[in-house]
Amino acid sequence: MLETLLYPRTVAVIGASRNPEKVGYAFMHNLTRTGFEGTIVPINLEAPDILGVKCYKSLEEFGGKIDLSVIVVGGKYVKQSVQDSIRAGAKTIIVITAGFKEVGAKGAEAEQELVALCRAAGVRMMGPNCLGVLNTHHKMNATFAPSVPPAGQISVISQSGALCVAILDWAASQKLGLGKVISFGNKADLNEVDFLQALAADAQTKVIAGYLESIKEGDKFLRVAQEAASVKPVVILKVGITSAGAKAASSHTGSLAGADIAYGAAFKRSGVIRAENFEALFDYALALATQPLPAGDRVAVITNAGGPGIMAADAAEGMGLRMVSPSEATKAKLREVLPPTAAFGNPVDVIGDAEPDRYIKAFELLQQDENVDSIIVVATPQNMTRPLELAEKLAAANLGKKPLLTAFMGGEEVLAGKARLMELGIPNYPAPDRAVSALKAMVDYAAWRRRPPRIVSRYPVNRRRVDRVLQWHIRSGTQQVGEVEAKEILKAYDFNILAGNLATNADQAVETANRIGYPVVLKISSPEIVHKSDFGGVRINLANSEQVRDAFDLMMLRVQRRAPNAYIRGAYVEKMGNRGREVILGMTRDPQFGPLLMFGLGGIFVEVMKDVTFHLAPITAEEAMQMLKGTRSYALLKGARGQAPVDLNAIASALQRISQLATDYPEIKELDINPFIVGEVGADAYVADARMTLELPSTQ
């Protein structure tokens, strides 16, 4: 796929220039200086040649077929250049020129004209407003960036051309090898999904690193990213994380779930490794490109200084890695080769006067220890350290079966050692926490690769009941589904709904209470009143008919005073349920990735601490349980501080039922079950309150 973009034999540069200040010259300079072995076809109206390459006034004058066309002319000439390129047989066109969608509606219209021309001819277009493409393995630099890194196995895709220039310059200075570097700009046609597919199939790419500002095709991205991550690591830095979450959301779930949450959930589902910043993007990519994946989360640290060793241990435990002690057999051998003042646990402190050989003895023993999955070597430049020698001996001793990451700390004293580590394929980081963070990304990705097959359970449900409720709301144009109807829908999906009924007057309320049995709860029913308690719309533990009658009359009076314009349907009379742990279950539909499920404990945990987890539907039983474990308050559910544990399976099952409901009915935009009451194992969990919001069909 995209063979003519990444491995073209004939490249036309429309707008090639003799002026070193022009972009058209930069393309010619880069194509010729990197030793491109294909044919370069410069198009220039006046010049006979540029940098020794014969020029043509037009592609028609050239007369041959081209694979790739790079267009660097002014905006008003781009359309004609695209048409000329198509006639000349180009299968891929890169439009470098800016001034299209990014400048407004007129530019967007012109951009779509280019797309239409290309699609009608079966041609793919990259850009407009991009840097171009570099393929070090093909000796092709079809960009206008001044720096070229060495060849390597990390390939980069980027929505930002300027960032690509910075990446190329930085990689060249660090001697970090890159394979393909693709800047796709406005992604009018080719986008991140296309490049993920192409690089996943590219044998010379070991790791895909990406910078994205948006994702164009959410569903397709999920599928393609998962396919790519199944064969090689995909690390992405996603920016623009704050503005999209600012939209008003009517549900509790919607108010907590911004666009960034949805991207995080999408990356987690598809196995994409998310980088928090530019440093992390290449910290992770470098480790993944040079080291084997770890078998587990057990890490050992070797250090010649106590402080940096503690820094590494703190970072590891803080990120969820396990600092396990070496086996007793390994400890015994360490005591034989290390001085008595050394530390033989974890970190293994070889102490400050350790020369390279002492490091290597400890490293070789930990490499063989079955308790250890990966090793981080921390070195500070003390008199005996000799960083360059240590780097070379580490590489020689490394068996390549476990990840080896290093943190050579310091400045001038460690420069040669750090450079040598890079040459030898061992990732080095300026501080232990950066090494640990890279290792954590490797551990998480390895765990994702080892995950069992996803099996989404389907529950028997009564869809006719749901259809009836939803169709009534859609026909009447009612977007809000209140408690009564929401519970009817949930009951159809086998949620435990306590006995109850809507009462429009006090007599009906008393009759319902007498029938279902005391004590009961009374709740106002109004599509305009979401938070019932704020309006005096909830009374609990009503023990007899007199209390029910008084509560009904007083509730109607208070609510009408506090919300005089609200439509009051009546009050919902419901059997009082048993006490238990309050949790919140929810769903909001992300415009890119679809239904996003939410779980959190009620009360302060969600209101103040925002202690919630999200996952894209549909979910498996294991993923549902992971949502519970992902909260900071999970220990409370398990029964911390002497409390009995709650029925975790009941919550996980409820999340899976919401997942099924959300995938079955795309018209349900938001859903809140708040609270869902769950007791000890064996006790019936039940829905105390619920509401939904529908996406009504457009009337246009």
N, C-alpha and C positions, 0 to 999 in steps of 0.2 A: 504493500500500500504506500502511496506517495513516493514511489520510486523516482519519479522525475523531479521531485522537489529535493530529495536528499541525495540522490545519486545520478544527477543528470549527466549526459554526455555532451550536450550542446547548450550553452547558456547565452542568451541574448541580453545585452544591457541597453535598453532604450533610454537615451538621455546620457550616454557616456560622454565624458568631458575631458579636455586637456587641461582645464583649470584646476590646480591642486586645491583650490578653495571650494570646489563644487562636490556635491555628493556623488555625481556621476563619475568623477575622477577616483574617489575613494573606492568605489566598487571595482573599477578596473585595476587599481593598485593592489587591492586585496586579492582579487582573483589571480593576478599574475604572480604576485610575490609568494603565494603559498604553494605554487607548483601544480596548480590545477591541470590535470592531464587531458581534459576534454577540450572542446572547441569553444572559444569565446568569440561572440559576434557583437562588437560594439556598433551602436547605431548613432551616428552623428552627421548632421547635414554638411559640415564643412571640413572636418579633420580627415586627412588621408589615413592616419593611423594614430593610435594612442598607446604609449608604452610599448611600441614595437608590434602592436596587434592591428592588422588591417581593419579600417572602418568601412561602414556602408551607410549610404544615405537613408536606406529603408530596409526592412526585412524582405521586401519584394526584390530589391536589388541583390540581396544576399542569395536568394533563390533556393536555399536548402531548408531542411526541416530542423526545427529546434525542439528541445525538451522543456526547457525552463526559460521564461521571460521575466526579467527584472525591470520594472518600469520606474524611472526616476525623473520623469518630465513634469512640467507644471500641470496644475490641476485641469486646465481646459483641454490639455492634449491627452489625458489619460484614457478617455473612452476610445479614441481613435487608436491609441497604442494597444489597448486590449483587443480590439477588432483585428488589427494587423497581426498580433501574436497568435490569435486563434487561427487565422488564415495560414500562418507559417507552421502550424502543426503543434504549437505548445500545448502540453497536457497540464502544466501548472504555471500560474502567473503570480508573481509577487508584486503588489503595488506598494511601493515605498512612500509615495507621495501622500502628504497629509492634506487636511482641509475637507474632510468628508463628514461622516456622522458626528464626529467630535465637535464640529463647529455649528451644528444646528440642523433645522429641518431641510433646508435646501441641499446641504451636504449629504444628509441621510438619503434623500431622494436620488442624488447622483450615485451614491454608493450602491443603492439597490439596482440601478440600471446596469452597473458593472456585474453584479451578481447574476442578474437575469441573462446577460450576454454569455457569461461563462457557463451557466447551467444549461442553457439551450444547446451549447456546443459540447457538453460533457467535459468541461475543463474546470479544474479546481483553482480557487484564488486565495492567496494569503494576503492579509492586510485589509484595507489600506492602513497608512500611518504606522508603519512598522520598520524594524531595523534590518530584517532579512534573515538568512539562514547560514549557519556555519556547520560544516561536517569535516572534522579533522581527519577522519579515516579516509575521506575521499579527496583530501587536499583541496577542499573548496571552501573559500570564505566569501560568500555572497552577502556580505554585510558592509556597512560603512563604519564599523568600529575600528579603532586604531590598534587594538591589542589582540594577539592570538595566543591562547594557552596551548600547552602541549596536548597531544592526543591522550585520551583516557576513556573511562567507561561510564562516567556520569554524563547524562544528557539533560539539557535544560530546556524547558518551555516557559515562555514569559509573555504576559499581556503587555508589559512595559518595555519599550525599546531602550529607554534611558537606563533602566535597571540592568538590561542585558549588557550594555556598554560597561557598566560598573562591574558586573560579574566577570566579563571577559578580562578586564584590566586587573581585577583582584586575583583571578585564577592564574593569570600569567605571572603576576608578581609572586604568588605562592607556589608556583610550579605545580598547580593542581591540574591534573589531566581532565579534559572534557571531550566528549564525543560529538554530539549534535547540540547546537544552541539555536533555538527557534524563537523568533520574536513575531507574534502574530497580530499585534495591534488591535484594530477594530473588530477582528474576527467576523467580518461580513459573511464569509463562507466557511473556510477552514477554521476550526476552533479547537479547544483543549481536548475534546473527545477524539477528534481525528488524530491528533498528535499522540495521545496516550495509546491509541490502537497501533499506530505506526511504530512507536518506540518499544511497545511491548513485544512486537514481532522482530525487532532489530537485534540481531545476534551480537552486535558490538556495543550495545547499551546494557549495562548491568544494573544501574540505578537511574530512575527518572526523578528529576527535581523540577519543581514548578513554582511560578509566581502567578497567582490569579487574583483578579479584582472581582470577578463574577463568574458564574457558571451558566452556560446558555441552555443546555438541555439536561435538566435534573435527572429524569428517569434514565436516559441513555448514559449520562455520566456515571450513575451508580453501577450500571451493568458493566460498562467498559472499564471503569476504574477497578472494579472487583476482579475482572478478568486479568487486567494488567498486574495488579498486586498479587495475584495468585502465582505469577511467574517471576516477578522481580519487584523490589521495593519502589514505592511511589511516595515521594516526600513533597509536600506542598505548603507553601507560605500563602495563606489567604488573608488579604487585607480588605479594608472597607467594612469593618465588622460592627460599626456602631449605628450608622444611620438607618439601615433597613429595619432595625428592631424598634424604631420609634413610632411605628404606626399604632393607632389606637386599637386596642383589643378588648372585646367585650367580656371574654371569659378570664378566669383566674389563670388558666393554663396559657392563654394567648398573651397575657400581660407579662408572663415570666419568660416566654419563648421568643427571642428575637431571631433575626436571620442568622446570626452567628451560631446560635444554638443548633439551628437546622444544619448548617454546614458541618459543625462538629459531629453531629449524629450521622450525617451522610458519609463523612470520612471514616468514622468508626465502623459503620456497616460495611463499607467497601474495602477496608484494609489500608486506606491511605494514611500515611504517617503525617501528622500535622506539625509543622514547624511554627514556633511562636514568633520568631523574628528571623532576620537575615542570617545572623550567626548560626542559629540552630539549623537552618535549611542545609547549610554545607557541613556543619558538625555531624549531622545525622547521615547525610549522603556519603560523606567520606568514610565513616565507619562501616556503613552498609556495603560500600563498593570494595572495601579492602579486607573485611573480616568475615569469618563464617558466622552464621546465626547461632546464638547461644541455645543450649539445650534446656535451660531453665533460668531462674531469676537469682541464683546464688553467685555472689560476686566476692572475690578476694582482692585485697589491696596490699601492695608491697610499697613501702615508703622508707626513706632515710631520715624522715623528720616527723615528730609526733603531731605537730599542729596540722600540717597538710593531710596527714593520715586521718585525723579526726574530721577534717573538712570533708574528705571523701566518704567516711562512714556516715556522717550526718546527712550528706546529700543522698547517699544510697538508701538509707532507711526512710528519709523524707519522701523519696520518690517510689517507695514500695518495693525496693530490691532487698534481698536478704543477705546480710553480712554474716555468713556462717563461719564457724571455726573449722580449720583444717581437721582432718581425721587424726586420731591419736597416733597412728603410724606415721603420718606426715609430720606431726609435731615432734615426734621422737627424732626423725631424720633432720628436721630443722635445727634441733638442739645440737646435733652433731656438727653442723656446718656453720652455724651462726654463733657469735659471741654470747656469753651468758647474760649480758645486759640487753640483748635483743628482746623483742616481744614476739611471742610465738602463736598468738591468737589471730585475730583479724581486726585491724590491719596487722600484717607482719612487718614489724619495724626492724630493718637491718642496721639501724642507727647511723649517725652522721658520718662516721669515718669509713663507711662502706665503699669499697672500690667496685668496679663493674663485676668482677667475678663473684663477689658475695651476693650481689643482686641476682646474678644468673643462677646460682645454686638454689636460692629460694624460689625463683621463677620456675625452674625445671621441676622442683618438687610439687609446686601447686598445679602445674600443668597436668601432672599425673594423678592428682587427687580427685576422686570421684565425688567429693563434696562440693567441688568448685566447678561452676559453669563458665565463668569468665574472669579475666584478670585485668586490673588497672595498676599500672606501675607509675608511682609518683616519685619524682626526683627533684631535689633542690641542689643548686650548684655549690656544694661544699668542696673542700680541698681535694678529697679523694674520689669525687664522683666521676670525673672525666666523661661528660655527656656524649661526646662523639663516639668514644669507644663503647660506652654502654648501649648506645643505639645500635651499633653494628653487632654487638654480641647478643642483644635481645633478638634481633632478626635472625641470627644464625641459630639460636636455641629454640626459636618458635616453631612448634610442630604444625601450626595452622589448624588445629582441631577445635580450639576455643578462642573466642574473641580476645584480642590483646589491644588495649587502649592505653595511652600514656599521657602523663601530665608533667612535662619538663617545665618547671616553673623558674622564671627569671628572665634576664635580658641577654646581654652580650655573651655571657658565659655558656648559655645553652643554645645559641643560634645555630652553630654547626651541627649539634646533635639533633635539633628539631628538623633542620633541612635534610639530614640524612634519614631520619625516620620517614619523612615524606617520600624520599626516593625509594626507600625499602618497603613502602606500602603499609606502614604502621601509623595510624592516625594519632596525632598529638594535639593536646589542648592546653591552653595557657593556665588553666586552673582545674582542680579535681572535679568541681561541680559540673563543668562543661563536659568532661569525659563521662561522668555518671549520667548526665542527661542524654548523651548520645547512646550510651549503653541501654538506658531505659527504653529508648525508642526501638532499639534492636530487640530487646526482650519482648516488648508488646507486639511487635510485628511478627516475631517468631511464634508467639502464642496464637496470633491470628492465623498464621499459616497452618498450625497444628489443630485448629478448631475442628470439631466434628461437623459432619454435613448438616446444613440447616434444614430442620424439619419443622414446618409450621403446622401445628395441630388445627383441625377444623372441628368446631362444636356444632351439634345439632341445634338448630334455632327455628323460630317461627317467623319467617320473613313476611308472611301475609299480614301479620299484626303490625309489623313495622311499616310496611307499604301503606297500610290504611292510615296510620297516623301521619306519616310524612306527606302523603298525597293531599290530605285535608289542609295541612299547613301551606303547601305549595299553591293549591288552588285559591286559598284565601289570602295569599300574600303575607302570611305570618312568618316572620323570620325566627322569632324566639320560640323555642319549645320549652314550656315551663315544667315544673316538677311533676305534675300529674302525668302528662303525656311522655315526658322523658323517662319516667319510671316504667311506663307501659312498654316503651321500646326496650329498656334494659331487661325487663321481665321476659321479653321474647328471646333474649340472649342468655336466659337462665341465671340472671342475677337474682339474689334473694331480696325480694321487695316485701316489706311488712304490710299487713292488711290495712287498708285505708280507703277513703273515698272523699270526693269533693262535695262540700256542703255549701249551699247558697244562702241558707238561713240557720238560725240557732236550732230550730226543731230538727232539721236534717242532721246537724252536727251531733246533737244528742242521740238521735236514732242510730247513726253510724257508730258512735262510741259505745252505746249499749250492745250493739251487735258484735263488734270486734273485741270488746272487753277492755277493762281499765288496767293500768293507767294509759292515757293517750297523749298525743302531741297535737297541737293545733298550729297550722302555718298558713299565712296569707297566700293567696294565689292571684298573682297579677303579672302580666307580661312586662309591665313597666318597672316592677320592683324586683331587682336582682338580689340585693342583700337584705333579706327579710328582717333580720334582727335590728338593723339600723332604723327601721320604721315601726318598731314594736310589733312586728308581724310573726313572732314565734312565742308560744307558751308550751311548756313541757310539764309532764308529770301530773296531768289533770286526772283526779281520782274518782270523780262521780259526775252525774249529769248536771248538777247545779254548777259545779266549777266549769264544765264545758260551756253551758249556756252563758254564764257571766263572762267567760274569757272571749267567746265569740263576739258578743255585743260590744265589749270594751275594745277588742282588737279592731273591729270595723270603724269605731268612732275615732280611735287614735290614728289609724292609717289614713283615713279620709282627711283628717286634719293635717297630717304631715305630708301627704301626697295627694292634694285635692284634684289633680288632673289625671291621676292614674285610673286605668280601668280595672275594677276589682271583680274577679270572677267568683270569689267566695273564700272559703278556708278549707284547707286539706286536713282531714282528721285521720290520724295514723296511730296504729298501735305503738306504744312506747317500747323501744328495743332495749336489750341488755347493754350494760356499759362495756366499753372496750377501748382499744387504741384507735384514735382518729387518724386516718390517712387520706390523702387527696389523690385521686386518679383523674387524668385528663387527656385530652387530645386537641390539637390545633392543626389545621391543614396548611402546610407551608406551600407557597405558590410554585417553588422549584421541585421539592422532593416529596410532596404529599403528606400523608398523616404522620404527625409527630406526637408520640405518646409521652406523658409526664407522670412521674410519681414523686410524692413527698409526704412527710409526716405533717399532720395538721398543726394549727396554732402557731406558736413562735417559730417553729422550724421552717415553715414556708413563708410566713408573713415578714419575719425579721431577718432570719438567717438565709432565706432563699435556698434552703437545702433541698434541692430537687434534682432529679435526673431525667434525661430525655432519651428516646430511642425511636428510630423510624419504624413504622409498621410496614409489613407484618413482622411480628416477632415470634421467636421460638420460646419454649419453656425456659431454656438456659438463659436467653437474653432477657426474659422477664425477671428472672432471679438476679441477673447482673444489675438490673435497674435498681433493685432493692439494695444490693451490696454497694452500689455506687454512691449512696448517700452517707454523709458524715454521721447521721443518727442511726445507722443500721444496727449498732450495738444495742440500742434501746429495743428494737424489734426482736433481737435475739434473747433479750432478758437480762440486761445489765443491772447491776446493783440489787440483785436479789429478786427482781421482778420476773414473773413467769413469761416465757417467750410467747409471741403471738404466732398465729397460723400463717407462716410465710407463703405456703403453697396456695392459700386462699387468695392472697394478694396477687401472686404471680398468675394464677388462673384468671382473675378479674382483668388484669392487664392484657392477657391474651384474648379475652372476649371483646374488650374494647378495640383491640387491634383488628379483630375480625369484623366488627361492626363498622369501623372506619373504612376498611378496604371494601366492604360490601356496599356501602352507601356514600359515594363521593359527595353527595349533596349535604352531608353533615360537615359543617365547617369547623365547629368547635364543640367540645363536650367537657363538662365538669361533673365529677362525682365528688361532692364535698359537703360532708365527710362520708367516707366509706368506713364503717365500723368493723374492726376485726378483733376477735378474742383469742383465747388460747386454742391450741390444736384441738380440733373436734367441735369447737363452738361454731355456730353459724355466723358467718360474716354477712353484713347487709348494707344496703344503700340507704343512708339517712336522708340525703338530699341530692338532687341532680338537675341539670339543665343543659340545653343544647342550643346551638345557633346554626341555622341553615343558610346555604348559599342558594338564593332564589334565582330561577332562570331569568335571563335578561329579557326585558319587554321590547327592546329595540329590534 
